[in-house]
């Protein structure tokens, strides 16, 4: 049974507000201060462009649909991508902190396989269930994952993954293959 998922409205609204405030702080001085020095204008213009790109990215995320089923994931945003679970080759789970004490932030799950890369952020509905399904396939197929990915899965309460052997495929400590 396929489930269609979207990014949570609250997270999208918060990002729209951040983009609008950033644009206002960057562009209002350009409009209101006559004869602003060109260096400040350049810096504020670059910041304005950055917040504009963030706003466009937020708009794209608000239109993104993720369809999850027993066969895999399909993401429809400005393009359509499908990744069957059986084609999964690499899984990464990263945490991006917004505070020094790492108390707040978001996670990003990246799934790679079959020439397709899909990245999903934690504000996506049912993100945890998709992470669990990805972990199930990592365990079943013994896919290598980094230590940080294992720790991030554990922080979600998903256990049983083992970090990749750093020497695997390198032929031992010398870094030379067997021959």
N, C-alpha and C positions, 0 to 999 in steps of 0.2 A: 504494500500500500504506500503510495507516494504522499509525502507531506511537503506542502509549500511553506517556506519560511521567509521572513523578512526581518530587517533590522528593527529593533524596538523604537517606537515613536519617541519616547523620552530621550533616548541617546541622540537621535537625529535632531530633535528640537534643540537640545543643548549645543550640538555642533553648529547649527544654524545661528544660534545666538552668539557663540564664540566668533564665528566668521563675520557676523555683522558688526560686533563690537571692535574686532580687529581692523576691519575696513574703515570704520568710523574714525578710530584713533590714528590710522595711517593717512587717510585721505582728507579729513577735515582740516588739518593744518595747511595742507596744500591749497585748499580752497579759501581759507579764511585769513591767512597771513600773506599780505602782499609783499613781494620782493624777497621771499624766502631764499636763503642761500642755496645754490644748486646742489651742494653736497647733501644738505638735509632733504631737499626735494628728491634726490636720487634714492636716499635711504628710505624715506617714507613711501616713495613710489614702489620700491622693491618689496617693502613690507605689505603694502596694499595688494600687490600682485600675489604675494604668498597667501594672504587671507582670501583673495578671490579664488585661487586654485583650491584652497581648502573648502570654500563654499561650494564650488563645482563638484568636488569629490564627495561632499556630503549629499548634494543633490543626486549624484549617481548612486550612492549607497541607498538613498531613500527609494529609488526605483529598482533596486536589485532584488531579484527573486532567487531563492535557493530551493531546489527540489531534491529532497532526500528520499531514497527508497532502498530496497534490499540490494539493488544492482549497483548503486553508486550515487554520486552527486552531480546535479546539473545546476550551473549558475548562469542566470540570464541577467546581464546588465547592459552595457553598450555592445556586448557580443555574447555569444552562447558558447559555453564550455561544458563538456561532460567528462567525468572521470569515473570509470567503473572501479569498484572496490578491488576487484581482482587485478587491476592494472597498477595498483598503488605501489610505488617504488621507494618513496621517501616521505617521511612525516616529520614536521618540526612544530613545536609548540613554544612560543616565545611570550614573555611577559614584559610589557612596557609600563614602567612606573611613571606616575605623574607627581610623585612626592619623593623627597629624599629618603624618608623612612620606609618607602615601598608599600605604604598602606593602601594606596589607591592606584589604579591603572587598569589596563585591559590586556587580554590575551589575544594572540593571533595564531590560528592553526593554519599551517601551510601543508597542502597535500600535492604531491608531484607524482606523475606517472603518465606513460603513454604520450609523452610530449605535451602534456597539459599541466598547468600549475593553477591551483585554486587556493586563495587565501581568504580565510573567514575570521572576522573579529568577534570577540566575546559578546558584544551587544546583540548579536544575531539570536533570534528565538531558537531555543533548544540547542544552543551551542554545546552544552555539556554532553547531550546525547550524541551529537556528531563526533565529539572528541572521544567518547567511549567507543563508538563504532570504529573509529580510526585506530584506537589502541587495540581493539580486538583483532583487527587485521595485522597490525604490527606484531602482536604476540603469535598469531596463527602462522604467519609467513616468516617469522624471525627476521623482520626488517631491522637494519641498524638504525639506532636513534642516538642523539647526543645525550650527554649527562644532564645538560640543562633542560632538554625536552623531557627526560624521565622525571626530573624534579618538578617541572611544571605540571605534568600529568598527575603526580602525587599530590600536588597542592589542590588539585580538583577532586582528590579522593579516588583517583584511578591508579591502581597499583599493578604490579606484575611485569612491568617493562624493565628491560636490562639495557644499560648503555652499550654502545658498540665498542668492540675491542679496538683500541687505537692502533694496534699493530696488525690487525686483520688485513690481508691483501697486500701487505708490504714485505712479507717474507722474513719477518723477525726484526731484531733490534738494529741490524745493519741497514735496513731499508731496501735490501736487494732481494729479488725474488728467487725462488728455488729454480734450479735449472739443470 
